């Protein structure tokens, strides 16, 4: 039941957030997406501000009829504001435009959009830290509850009548209550961070000025695949870091599966599939998005190590406090 609730909630969030950004690429025909030949980046038709590079501007101008807002009506990226352009719905007004505005303003302040993308990515992770702690706490509690849950599963393994199913459900809910496990607590973080993640990616993709900048000699709009074709093999570092940080963040998540052998198998399979998918996708990710992915995944790995120690200290304090309360109650009884 718990897994079903999580799946439904997360699916709803994905559909709501990705639905707003589907079919937003400029196309030569009904199938072929237009790409920037210099960087390999796919061109979006819902950009938020004007490109500054002459070649990129002319490329967008060529397909001006496909743009949601004509180039002439778009503000310069330096002049972009949260309320710039026509109203494009709550999704853009509440998430995409504010994030794009922050990236641009911070980029001007630190004089590099690559650094801006990484800093705002870290800021989002810091804001989500309380939810990360709650999710991690739920996982630790699930590990403690798992032996009792497995005993209940064995107890009702061959019983399918309604009375037995009701009894099984009640016993499991009692275990959840005993260990303070919420049915939707473990998917709370995914429910909150998914719309932020998709909004952040849209904000990056829809601001041409970001992709016109460079970081450590790597052009922010360049994909590793295009970099290799230009004999710029430094982009292989991005691919290696994406795969490594993804692997270790998933590995850490797998340890939080609750000790259930079936859950561990599912997590291992999911991790393997995701690593393979991300490995292939990393070849076509623009550098700006790759930097965001690497920094936030690295932060998650570091964050989980700290949060685990904090939770362990809190648990040890609780164990010390509870016996004292029991002794005090006995004294009052006497």
C-alpha positions, 0 to 999 in steps of 0.5 A: 500500500505504501509503495502504491501511494508513493508511486501515484504521488510521484507519477502525478508530479512528473506528469504535471511538471513534464507536461508543461515542457513537452514538445518545446523544441524547434524542428526542421520538419515534424521529426528533426529537432534543430541543433546548434552545430557549434555546441550540439545543443537542441534549440528550444522554442520557448526561450525566455530572453534573446541570444547574444552571440550573433550566429546563435541569434541568426539561427533562432531568427531563422525559425522565429515563426516557431518561437512562442515569443518573437525574438523582437519581443524578448528582453535581453538576458541582462534585462530579464525579470520574473514578469518578463514576457507574456503569462505562460501559466502557473508552472512558469510563473512560480518555478521556471522564471524565478529560477532563471532570474536567480541564475542570471542575477547570480551569474552576473554577480559571480561573473560566471553562469556555470558557477551560478548554476552550481551554487543555486543547485546547492542552495536548492539542496540545502533548502530540501535538507530537512526533508532529506533528513526526514526521508533518511529517518524514515529509512532508518526506522524502516530497517528497525521495523523490517524484521517484525514486518517480515514476521507478519508477511510469513504469518499471513503468507497463505491466507487470502480471505478478507478477515486475514487481510484486514488483520494483516493490514492492522498489524502492519499499521501498528508496526508503522505506528510503533516505529513512527513510519509514515505511509508517504514519509519515504516519498516526501522528498521525491514529491517535493524535489521532482518539480524543482528538478524539472523547473531547474532544467527548464530554466537552464535550457530556456536561457541562451546566455547560460549556454554562451558562457564557459566554465574552466574552458568548457562551453556550457552549451557544449555536449560531450559528444560534440566536444569529442567530434571537435577533439576536445577530450576534456569533456570525458571528465564530465561523463566520468563524474556524472557516472561516479556521483550517480553510482555512489548516490544510488548506492547510498540510497540502496543501503536505505532500502530497509534490509529487505532482500526483495527491496534490495534486489529491486534497488540493485536492478533500478540502480543498474538500469539508471546508471546505464541510462544516465551513462548514455544520456551524459553524452548529450547533456549540455555542460551546464546541466552536467555541472548541476548534476555532478555538484548536487549528487556530490552534495547528496553523498556528503549530506547523507553521511552527515545526516546519518551521524546526526540521526545516530546521535539523536537515537542514542540520546533518546535511548538514554532519556527513555530509561530515565522516564521509566525509573521516574514513573516507578518512583512515583508509583511507590 
